[in-house]
Amino acid sequence: MAAQAHRPATPSPSATLILARKHKAGFEIYLLRRSAASKFMPGTYVFPGGNLETEDMDVAFWQNHVDLPVDKLTQILDGEVDRMLPFAVAAIRETWEEAGLLLAEHRGEIAGSENGGTNPTNSTDEFASRIHENDLVLSISKLGRWHHWITPELMPRRFDTFFFVAPVEPDQKCRPDNHETVHGTWASPRKALVENARDTLPLSPPTLVTLHQLLSFTSLDDLMNDTRSRSWPAPIMPRLWPLDKGALIIEPWDPDYARETVSVHIDRLEKDVLPVGAPFSRLWRHQGICRPVRHPDETG
C-alpha cells in the first residue's frame, strides 16, 4: 500500500558533534542518552547536538572568536563562512551544554576541557558571554566534516543537520546535563552496535548508521585524516515507512527508496535482522530499538 500524501514539516537547521578519543588500538565515541521526556527520539543514544540559535548566526562576532582566519575557515568548513560557521558554532555550543565539554582555547592555551562543577543552562547568551568575557576562541581547527542528514519527511519534527567530528584526549571526561540528556558513555563503534543489538544501548537511526560507517576506520588518526580531506557529502534523507509493528527506515541506497511502495515481509522481520557489521540499507524500528534488516530480495 502506498504511503498517504503528507505535507512535510520544515527541517530546523542543526548541528551535531561526534567526539572521538583514542582507546587501545582503536578509538571510542561519546554517546548521550536523550531523556525519556524528549519530544524527539526519547530514550535513545545520540551524539551531542541541537538546533542553531540566533546567537550562533552572528558571524561577525564569531569570526573574532575562532582560532582560524577567514581563508582557513572556508577551507575547514568546506563552504562559505556565512553559511557554515553557525553550524560549527552550534555543534561546539551544544556539546558544552549537553556533555560539559568546551572546545575552546585562550590565546593558544586550552581554556578547559570541562566547564566546571555543573553543565551550563541552555542559554546561547551565556555561551557567547563566556567566550567573550574570557577572551576565548572556539577550536574550529579541531573539527572534521562527517555527514549531512535530513530527517525523513513523515517525521513530525525534522532537522537539517551537519555532523562534525572532533578528537579529544584519551582521558577526556564528559557528563550529561541531566535535563535533555540523562546518561553518557564512551564506547567503540562495534561495542555500541553490539549493545544496541542486545537492546541495552538503543541507538537513534543516524547514530546507528554513523557507528556502522565508523567500523571502516582502524584508528582515530585515520578517521580524522578522512574527515579533513573529504567534502561534505550529499545529504542523507531516509524514508520512513510505517508498519503495524513499528516502521522501516529506508536509506537512500536501498533498492526501494525511490519506488512508490516498499517491499517488506512483515512476518519475517525478526528473522531478517542482520548481524553487527553486515551491510544494510534499511532499519526496522520497533519498541524503541532500531535494527538493521535485509531487503526481502536478499538471501540470508
C-alpha positions as a Markdown table, in Angstrom:
| # | Residue | x | y | z |
|---|---|---|---|---|
| 1 | Met | 0.0 | 0.0 | 0.0 |
| 2 | Ala | 1.4 | 3.4 | -1.0 |
| 3 | Ala | 2.0 | 6.0 | 1.7 |
| 4 | Gln | -0.6 | 8.7 | 2.1 |
| 5 | Ala | 0.1 | 12.2 | 0.9 |
| 6 | His | 1.7 | 14.2 | 3.6 |
| 7 | Arg | 2.9 | 17.8 | 4.0 |
| 8 | Pro | 6.4 | 17.6 | 5.4 |
| 9 | Ala | 7.5 | 19.8 | 8.3 |
| 10 | Thr | 10.2 | 22.2 | 7.5 |
| 11 | Pro | 13.6 | 20.9 | 8.8 |
| 12 | Ser | 15.3 | 23.0 | 11.5 |
| 13 | Pro | 19.0 | 23.8 | 10.9 |
| 14 | Ser | 21.0 | 21.9 | 13.5 |
| 15 | Ala | 24.5 | 20.6 | 14.1 |
| 16 | Thr | 26.0 | 17.5 | 15.8 |
| 17 | Leu | 29.5 | 16.8 | 17.1 |
| 18 | Ile | 30.9 | 13.3 | 17.2 |
| 19 | Leu | 33.6 | 13.2 | 20.0 |
| 20 | Ala | 36.3 | 10.6 | 19.5 |
| 21 | Arg | 39.2 | 9.6 | 21.7 |
| 22 | Lys | 42.0 | 7.1 | 21.3 |
| 23 | His | 41.4 | 3.8 | 23.1 |
| 24 | Lys | 43.8 | 0.9 | 23.0 |
| 25 | Ala | 44.5 | 0.2 | 19.3 |
| 26 | Gly | 41.3 | 2.0 | 18.1 |
| 27 | Phe | 39.0 | 4.7 | 19.3 |
| 28 | Glu | 35.8 | 5.4 | 21.3 |
| 29 | Ile | 32.9 | 7.6 | 20.6 |
| 30 | Tyr | 30.9 | 9.6 | 23.2 |
| 31 | Leu | 27.2 | 8.9 | 23.3 |
| 32 | Leu | 24.4 | 10.6 | 25.3 |
| 33 | Arg | 21.0 | 9.2 | 26.2 |
| 34 | Arg | 18.2 | 11.5 | 25.5 |
| 35 | Ser | 15.6 | 12.0 | 28.2 |
| 36 | Ala | 12.5 | 9.8 | 28.1 |
| 37 | Ala | 10.5 | 13.1 | 28.1 |
| 38 | Ser | 12.2 | 14.3 | 25.0 |
| 39 | Lys | 9.9 | 15.1 | 22.1 |
| 40 | Phe | 12.4 | 13.7 | 19.6 |
| 41 | Met | 13.9 | 10.2 | 19.8 |
| 42 | Pro | 13.2 | 9.8 | 23.5 |
| 43 | Gly | 15.4 | 7.3 | 25.4 |
| 44 | Thr | 17.9 | 6.8 | 22.5 |
| 45 | Tyr | 21.6 | 7.3 | 22.5 |
| 46 | Val | 22.9 | 10.1 | 20.2 |
| 47 | Phe | 25.9 | 12.4 | 19.7 |
| 48 | Pro | 25.8 | 15.9 | 21.3 |
| 49 | Gly | 23.9 | 18.3 | 19.1 |
| 50 | Gly | 20.9 | 20.5 | 18.6 |
| 51 | Asn | 19.3 | 23.4 | 16.8 |
| 52 | Leu | 21.0 | 26.5 | 15.6 |
| 53 | Glu | 20.1 | 29.5 | 17.8 |
| 54 | Thr | 20.1 | 33.2 | 16.8 |
| 55 | Glu | 23.4 | 33.9 | 18.5 |
| 56 | Asp | 25.1 | 31.1 | 16.6 |
| 57 | Met | 24.3 | 33.1 | 13.4 |
| 58 | Asp | 26.2 | 36.2 | 14.4 |
| 59 | Val | 29.0 | 35.5 | 12.0 |
| 60 | Ala | 30.7 | 38.9 | 12.6 |
| 61 | Phe | 31.0 | 38.1 | 16.4 |
| 62 | Trp | 32.2 | 34.5 | 15.9 |
| 63 | Gln | 34.8 | 35.3 | 13.3 |
| 64 | Asn | 36.6 | 37.2 | 16.1 |
| 65 | His | 36.2 | 34.3 | 18.5 |
| 66 | Val | 37.6 | 31.3 | 16.5 |
| 67 | Asp | 41.1 | 30.0 | 16.1 |
| 68 | Leu | 41.3 | 30.4 | 12.3 |
| 69 | Pro | 41.4 | 33.3 | 9.8 |
| 70 | Val | 38.6 | 33.5 | 7.3 |
| 71 | Asp | 40.5 | 31.8 | 4.5 |
| 72 | Lys | 41.3 | 28.8 | 6.7 |
| 73 | Leu | 37.7 | 28.8 | 8.0 |
| 74 | Thr | 36.4 | 28.4 | 4.4 |
| 75 | Gln | 38.8 | 25.5 | 3.9 |
| 76 | Ile | 38.0 | 23.5 | 7.1 |
| 77 | Leu | 34.2 | 24.2 | 6.9 |
| 78 | Asp | 34.2 | 23.4 | 3.2 |
| 79 | Gly | 31.8 | 26.2 | 2.4 |
| 80 | Glu | 31.0 | 29.9 | 2.7 |
| 81 | Val | 31.8 | 31.1 | 6.2 |
| 82 | Asp | 28.5 | 33.0 | 6.4 |
| 83 | Arg | 26.6 | 29.7 | 5.9 |
| 84 | Met | 28.7 | 27.1 | 7.6 |
| 85 | Leu | 30.3 | 28.9 | 10.6 |
| 86 | Pro | 26.9 | 29.0 | 12.5 |
| 87 | Phe | 26.7 | 25.2 | 12.2 |
| 88 | Ala | 30.2 | 24.7 | 13.7 |
| 89 | Val | 29.4 | 27.2 | 16.5 |
| 90 | Ala | 26.2 | 25.4 | 17.3 |
| 91 | Ala | 28.0 | 22.0 | 17.4 |
| 92 | Ile | 30.5 | 23.3 | 19.9 |
| 93 | Arg | 27.9 | 25.1 | 22.0 |
| 94 | Glu | 25.6 | 22.1 | 22.1 |
| 95 | Thr | 28.4 | 19.9 | 23.2 |
| 96 | Trp | 29.2 | 22.3 | 26.0 |
| 97 | Glu | 25.6 | 22.4 | 27.1 |
| 98 | Glu | 24.9 | 18.7 | 26.8 |
| 99 | Ala | 28.2 | 17.0 | 27.6 |
| 100 | Gly | 30.1 | 19.5 | 29.6 |
| 101 | Leu | 33.0 | 19.8 | 27.1 |
| 102 | Leu | 34.1 | 23.1 | 25.8 |
| 103 | Leu | 36.2 | 23.1 | 22.7 |
| 104 | Ala | 37.9 | 26.4 | 23.1 |
| 105 | Glu | 41.3 | 28.0 | 23.7 |
| 106 | His | 42.6 | 31.0 | 25.4 |
| 107 | Arg | 45.2 | 32.5 | 23.2 |
| 108 | Gly | 46.9 | 29.2 | 22.5 |
| 109 | Glu | 46.2 | 27.6 | 25.8 |
| 110 | Ile | 43.4 | 25.2 | 26.4 |
| 111 | Ala | 40.7 | 27.0 | 28.3 |
| 112 | Gly | 39.3 | 23.9 | 30.0 |
| 113 | Ser | 38.1 | 20.6 | 28.6 |
| 114 | Glu | 35.2 | 20.7 | 31.1 |
| 115 | Asn | 33.2 | 23.7 | 32.2 |
| 116 | Gly | 33.4 | 23.1 | 36.0 |
| 117 | Gly | 31.1 | 21.6 | 38.5 |
| 118 | Thr | 27.9 | 21.5 | 36.5 |
| 119 | Asn | 26.7 | 21.8 | 33.0 |
| 120 | Pro | 25.5 | 25.3 | 31.9 |
| 121 | Thr | 22.0 | 26.3 | 31.4 |
| 122 | Asn | 20.8 | 26.0 | 27.8 |
| 123 | Ser | 21.5 | 29.7 | 27.0 |
| 124 | Thr | 23.3 | 30.9 | 23.9 |
| 125 | Asp | 23.6 | 34.3 | 25.6 |
| 126 | Glu | 25.6 | 32.6 | 28.4 |
| 127 | Phe | 27.7 | 30.8 | 25.9 |
| 128 | Ala | 28.6 | 33.9 | 23.9 |
| 129 | Ser | 29.2 | 35.9 | 27.1 |
| 130 | Arg | 31.6 | 33.2 | 28.5 |
| 131 | Ile | 33.5 | 33.2 | 25.3 |
| 132 | His | 33.7 | 37.0 | 25.0 |
| 133 | Glu | 34.4 | 37.7 | 28.7 |
| 134 | Asn | 37.2 | 35.2 | 29.0 |
| 135 | Asp | 38.7 | 36.1 | 25.6 |
| 136 | Leu | 38.3 | 32.5 | 24.3 |
| 137 | Val | 38.4 | 31.3 | 20.8 |
| 138 | Leu | 36.4 | 28.3 | 19.6 |
| 139 | Ser | 38.7 | 25.4 | 18.4 |
| 140 | Ile | 37.3 | 25.2 | 14.9 |
| 141 | Ser | 40.6 | 23.8 | 13.7 |
| 142 | Lys | 39.9 | 20.6 | 15.5 |
| 143 | Leu | 36.7 | 19.9 | 13.5 |
| 144 | Gly | 36.4 | 17.4 | 10.7 |
| 145 | Arg | 33.5 | 17.0 | 8.3 |
| 146 | Trp | 31.4 | 13.9 | 8.5 |
| 147 | His | 27.9 | 13.9 | 7.0 |
| 148 | His | 24.8 | 15.9 | 6.3 |
| 149 | Trp | 21.5 | 14.3 | 7.5 |
| 150 | Ile | 17.9 | 15.4 | 6.9 |
| 151 | Thr | 15.1 | 13.8 | 9.0 |
| 152 | Pro | 12.5 | 11.7 | 7.0 |
| 153 | Glu | 9.6 | 13.7 | 5.6 |
| 154 | Leu | 7.0 | 11.7 | 7.6 |
| 155 | Met | 8.5 | 12.6 | 11.0 |
| 156 | Pro | 6.6 | 15.3 | 12.9 |
| 157 | Arg | 9.9 | 17.1 | 13.9 |
| 158 | Arg | 12.6 | 17.4 | 11.3 |
| 159 | Phe | 16.2 | 18.6 | 11.4 |
| 160 | Asp | 18.7 | 19.5 | 8.7 |
| 161 | Thr | 21.9 | 18.5 | 10.4 |
| 162 | Phe | 25.6 | 18.8 | 9.7 |
| 163 | Phe | 27.7 | 16.2 | 11.6 |
| 164 | Phe | 31.2 | 17.3 | 12.6 |
| 165 | Val | 33.9 | 15.1 | 14.3 |
| 166 | Ala | 36.5 | 16.3 | 16.8 |
| 167 | Pro | 39.3 | 14.4 | 18.6 |
| 168 | Val | 39.7 | 14.7 | 22.3 |
| 169 | Glu | 42.3 | 13.5 | 24.8 |
| 170 | Pro | 42.3 | 9.8 | 25.7 |
| 171 | Asp | 41.3 | 10.5 | 29.3 |
| 172 | Gln | 38.7 | 13.1 | 28.4 |
| 173 | Lys | 35.7 | 13.2 | 30.8 |
| 174 | Cys | 32.2 | 14.3 | 29.8 |
| 175 | Arg | 28.9 | 14.3 | 31.6 |
| 176 | Pro | 25.3 | 14.7 | 30.6 |
| 177 | Asp | 23.3 | 17.7 | 31.6 |
| 178 | Asn | 20.7 | 15.6 | 33.4 |
| 179 | His | 18.0 | 17.6 | 31.6 |
| 180 | Glu | 18.0 | 16.9 | 27.9 |
| 181 | Thr | 20.4 | 14.0 | 28.4 |
| 182 | Val | 20.5 | 11.6 | 31.3 |
| 183 | His | 23.4 | 9.3 | 30.8 |
| 184 | Gly | 26.7 | 9.4 | 28.9 |
| 185 | Thr | 29.1 | 6.7 | 27.9 |
| 186 | Trp | 32.3 | 6.1 | 25.8 |
| 187 | Ala | 32.2 | 3.1 | 23.6 |
| 188 | Ser | 33.9 | 1.8 | 20.4 |
| 189 | Pro | 31.6 | 1.8 | 17.4 |
| 190 | Arg | 31.5 | -2.0 | 17.4 |
| 191 | Lys | 30.7 | -2.2 | 21.2 |
| 192 | Ala | 27.9 | 0.3 | 20.8 |
| 193 | Leu | 26.4 | -1.6 | 17.9 |
| 194 | Val | 26.6 | -4.9 | 19.8 |
| 195 | Glu | 24.9 | -3.4 | 22.8 |
| 196 | Asn | 22.2 | -1.9 | 20.6 |
| 197 | Ala | 21.6 | -5.4 | 19.2 |
| 198 | Arg | 21.2 | -6.6 | 22.7 |
| 199 | Asp | 18.7 | -3.9 | 23.5 |
| 200 | Thr | 20.9 | -2.4 | 26.2 |
| 201 | Leu | 22.0 | 0.7 | 24.3 |
| 202 | Pro | 19.2 | 1.9 | 22.0 |
| 203 | Leu | 20.7 | 4.0 | 19.2 |
| 204 | Ser | 18.9 | 6.6 | 17.1 |
| 205 | Pro | 18.9 | 5.8 | 13.4 |
| 206 | Pro | 21.6 | 8.3 | 12.3 |
| 207 | Thr | 23.7 | 7.3 | 15.2 |
| 208 | Leu | 23.4 | 3.6 | 14.3 |
| 209 | Val | 24.3 | 4.3 | 10.6 |
| 210 | Thr | 27.2 | 6.5 | 11.6 |
| 211 | Leu | 28.7 | 4.0 | 14.0 |
| 212 | His | 28.4 | 1.3 | 11.3 |
| 213 | Gln | 30.3 | 3.6 | 8.9 |
| 214 | Leu | 32.9 | 4.2 | 11.6 |
| 215 | Leu | 33.7 | 0.5 | 11.6 |
| 216 | Ser | 35.8 | 1.0 | 8.5 |
| 217 | Phe | 38.4 | 3.1 | 10.4 |
| 218 | Thr | 41.1 | 1.4 | 12.4 |
| 219 | Ser | 42.4 | 4.4 | 14.2 |
| 220 | Leu | 41.5 | 7.9 | 15.3 |
| 221 | Asp | 44.2 | 9.3 | 13.0 |
| 222 | Asp | 42.7 | 7.5 | 10.0 |
| 223 | Leu | 39.3 | 8.9 | 10.9 |
| 224 | Met | 40.4 | 12.5 | 11.3 |
| 225 | Asn | 42.6 | 12.4 | 8.1 |
| 226 | Asp | 39.5 | 11.3 | 6.2 |
| 227 | Thr | 37.1 | 13.9 | 7.7 |
| 228 | Arg | 39.6 | 16.7 | 7.0 |
| 229 | Ser | 40.1 | 15.7 | 3.4 |
| 230 | Arg | 36.5 | 15.0 | 2.3 |
| 231 | Ser | 34.0 | 17.5 | 1.0 |
| 232 | Trp | 30.5 | 17.5 | 2.6 |
| 233 | Pro | 28.6 | 14.5 | 1.1 |
| 234 | Ala | 25.2 | 14.8 | -0.5 |
| 235 | Pro | 22.5 | 15.0 | 2.3 |
| 236 | Ile | 21.2 | 11.7 | 3.5 |
| 237 | Met | 17.4 | 11.9 | 3.9 |
| 238 | Pro | 16.0 | 8.5 | 4.8 |
| 239 | Arg | 12.4 | 7.5 | 4.0 |
| 240 | Leu | 10.0 | 6.4 | 6.8 |
| 241 | Trp | 7.6 | 3.6 | 6.0 |
| 242 | Pro | 5.1 | 3.0 | 8.8 |
| 243 | Leu | 4.2 | -0.6 | 9.8 |
| 244 | Asp | 1.8 | -2.2 | 12.1 |
| 245 | Lys | 4.8 | -3.2 | 14.2 |
| 246 | Gly | 6.9 | 0.0 | 14.2 |
| 247 | Ala | 8.4 | 1.4 | 11.0 |
| 248 | Leu | 11.0 | 0.8 | 8.4 |
| 249 | Ile | 13.6 | 3.5 | 7.8 |
| 250 | Ile | 14.7 | 3.2 | 4.2 |
| 251 | Glu | 18.2 | 4.7 | 3.4 |
| 252 | Pro | 18.8 | 6.4 | 0.0 |
| 253 | Trp | 20.9 | 3.4 | -1.2 |
| 254 | Asp | 18.1 | 0.9 | -0.6 |
| 255 | Pro | 16.6 | -0.5 | -3.9 |
| 256 | Asp | 13.1 | 0.6 | -2.9 |
| 257 | Tyr | 14.0 | 4.2 | -1.8 |
| 258 | Ala | 12.6 | 5.9 | -4.9 |
| 259 | Arg | 9.7 | 3.5 | -5.5 |
| 260 | Glu | 6.1 | 4.2 | -4.7 |
| 261 | Thr | 5.9 | 1.2 | -2.5 |
| 262 | Val | 8.4 | -0.6 | -0.3 |
| 263 | Ser | 8.9 | -4.4 | -0.4 |
| 264 | Val | 8.7 | -5.9 | 3.1 |
| 265 | His | 7.8 | -9.2 | 4.6 |
| 266 | Ile | 6.4 | -8.2 | 7.9 |
| 267 | Asp | 6.2 | -11.7 | 9.3 |
| 268 | Arg | 9.9 | -12.2 | 8.6 |
| 269 | Leu | 11.4 | -9.0 | 10.0 |
| 270 | Glu | 12.6 | -10.7 | 13.2 |
| 271 | Lys | 14.4 | -13.3 | 11.2 |
| 272 | Asp | 15.8 | -10.8 | 8.8 |
| 273 | Val | 17.7 | -8.8 | 11.4 |
| 274 | Leu | 21.3 | -8.6 | 10.3 |
| 275 | Pro | 24.4 | -9.2 | 12.4 |
| 276 | Val | 26.6 | -6.3 | 13.6 |
| 277 | Gly | 28.9 | -5.2 | 10.8 |
| 278 | Ala | 26.8 | -6.6 | 7.9 |
| 279 | Pro | 26.0 | -4.1 | 5.1 |
| 280 | Phe | 22.4 | -2.8 | 5.3 |
| 281 | Ser | 20.1 | -0.3 | 3.6 |
| 282 | Arg | 17.1 | -0.3 | 5.9 |
| 283 | Leu | 16.4 | -0.3 | 9.6 |
| 284 | Trp | 13.4 | -1.7 | 11.5 |
| 285 | Arg | 12.4 | 0.4 | 14.4 |
| 286 | His | 10.2 | -1.5 | 16.9 |
| 287 | Gln | 9.6 | -1.0 | 20.6 |
| 288 | Gly | 12.2 | 1.8 | 20.8 |
| 289 | Ile | 15.1 | -0.2 | 19.1 |
| 290 | Cys | 16.5 | 0.1 | 15.6 |
| 291 | Arg | 17.8 | -3.0 | 14.0 |
| 292 | Pro | 19.4 | -3.4 | 10.5 |
| 293 | Val | 17.3 | -5.8 | 8.4 |
| 294 | Arg | 18.0 | -7.3 | 5.0 |
| 295 | His | 16.0 | -6.4 | 1.9 |
| 296 | Pro | 13.4 | -9.1 | 1.0 |
| 297 | Asp | 15.2 | -9.8 | -2.3 |
| 298 | Glu | 18.4 | -10.6 | -0.4 |
| 299 | Thr | 19.2 | -14.2 | 0.6 |
| 300 | Gly | 20.2 | -14.9 | 4.1 |
